[in-house]
Each structure stands twice: as structure tokens, then as C-alpha cells.
């Protein structure tokens, strides 16, 4: 055998040996799935619910107004007043202020099959009643509740200290 043939046979054996080895391992991670985002249906996004809110406490009407809420937007009302006491006791004494406040928040609750629930949160703060020149202070009462409220329906929620909240859906 000639050396040329010998070299050709050795070269061919090397190619066969190289071609029979397994291909290199390539690690591929699958792409991450897209994030899940809840998109409101066009009908759900357009529902705006007007709710009449009537808040009574201490024998007085604190709020009587209509507020609009939607699944993606709540409503709130805030009123604050701070003032000197009606009758100071002495010129020497430092007088704190008397504070009155009312905060109301409404939100539409999703997920009920046949009706809508309104979540209401009310906080009412007023000066404490003192005899003469007694110590000054404040009293506060709050309530938070979800109320199922169908169109045309009214519901009243009662809290401490005579706080009542009436919600009416139009």
C-alpha cells in the first residue's frame, strides 16, 4: 500500500470517529410566560354608580350628598375645622383648639354575582363636652362596612355615639 492511500484511510477513519460523537449539549430555557393582567370588560369599565350618602350624628346632619363611584375609582369627602374654645376660662391659660372632622370614603366592591356592594368608611371627630374649665379633648367614632346595594335600594348602617350612615343607590 502506498503512503498516500494510507494517509487517506487514516484521515477517513478520523472523520468517521468525529462524526459519530454526540453533538454538544446546549441548554435553552423557555421564555417566561407573559404576566397575567386582569382587564376589565368594556361594560364593567363604564359603570358609574351614583350613591346618595347621608351621615347623621349627635342629632345633626353632617353630610347629605351624592357621590359617584366606579370599579376603578372610589369617592371621598373630608371636612376639618379647628377653632378656639367658645368661652376661655383665663387669660393666663393656654387654650388648645377644638377639632371637628368628618371623613367619608366609598368604594365599589367587585365580585358579587347579582348585585353590587358598596364599602363605606366614616370617621367623625368632635370636641369632648366639659363642665366649666375642665380638661379639653376630643371624641371620635368610626365605622367601616360593606353593604350590598341594588339599584333603587337604601340601607342604613349604625355606629356608636348615634352615628348613622344611609346609602341610597339611584
Residue pairs with C-beta under 8 A, 6 or more apart in sequence:
40 71
40 72
44 71
45 70
45 71
45 72
47 70
47 71
48 68
48 69
48 70
49 68
49 69
49 70
49 108
49 116
49 118
49 169
50 66
50 67
50 68
50 169
50 170
51 66
51 67
51 68
51 69
51 75
51 106
51 118
51 149
51 167
51 168
51 169
51 170
52 64
52 65
52 66
52 166
52 167
52 168
52 169
52 170
53 63
53 64
53 65
53 66
53 67
53 77
53 104
53 106
53 120
53 165
53 166
53 167
54 61
54 63
54 64
54 165
54 166
54 168
55 61
55 62
55 63
55 64
55 102
55 104
55 122
55 124
55 163
55 164
55 165
56 62
56 162
56 163
56 164
56 166
57 124
57 141
57 161
57 162
57 163
57 164
58 126
58 161
58 162
59 162
62 102
62 124
63 77
63 79
63 102
63 104
65 77
66 170
67 75
67 77
67 104
67 106
68 75
69 75
69 106
69 107
69 108
69 118
70 108
71 108
71 110
74 105
74 106
74 107
74 108
75 105
75 106
76 103
76 104
76 105
76 106
77 102
77 103
77 104
78 101
78 102
78 103
78 104
79 100
79 101
79 102
79 103
80 99
80 100
80 101
81 99
81 100
81 101
82 97
82 98
82 99
82 100
83 97
83 98
84 95
84 97
84 98
85 95
85 96
85 97
85 98
85 136
86 98
88 95
89 132
89 133
90 133
93 133
95 136
96 136
98 127
98 136
98 138
99 125
99 126
99 127
99 138
100 125
100 126
100 127
101 123
101 124
101 125
102 122
102 123
102 124
102 125
103 121
103 122
103 123
104 120
104 121
104 122
104 165
105 119
105 120
105 121
105 122
106 118
106 119
106 120
106 167
107 118
107 119
108 116
108 117
108 118
108 119
109 116
109 117
109 118
109 119
109 146
112 148
114 150
115 148
115 149
115 150
116 148
116 149
116 150
116 169
117 146
117 147
117 148
117 149
118 146
118 147
118 149
118 167
118 169
119 144
119 145
119 146
119 147
120 143
120 144
120 145
120 146
120 147
120 157
120 165
120 167
121 142
121 143
121 144
122 142
122 143
122 144
122 159
122 163
122 165
123 140
123 141
123 142
124 140
124 141
124 142
124 161
124 163
125 138
125 139
125 140
126 138
126 139
126 140
127 136
127 137
127 138
127 139
128 136
128 137
128 138
128 139
130 136
130 137
139 161
141 159
141 160
141 161
141 163
142 159
143 157
143 159
143 160
143 163
143 165
145 157
147 155
147 157
147 167
148 155
149 155
149 167
149 169
150 169
151 169
151 170
152 169
152 170
153 168
153 169
154 166
154 167
154 168
154 169
155 166
155 167
156 164
156 165
156 166
156 167
157 164
157 165
157 166
157 167
158 164
159 165
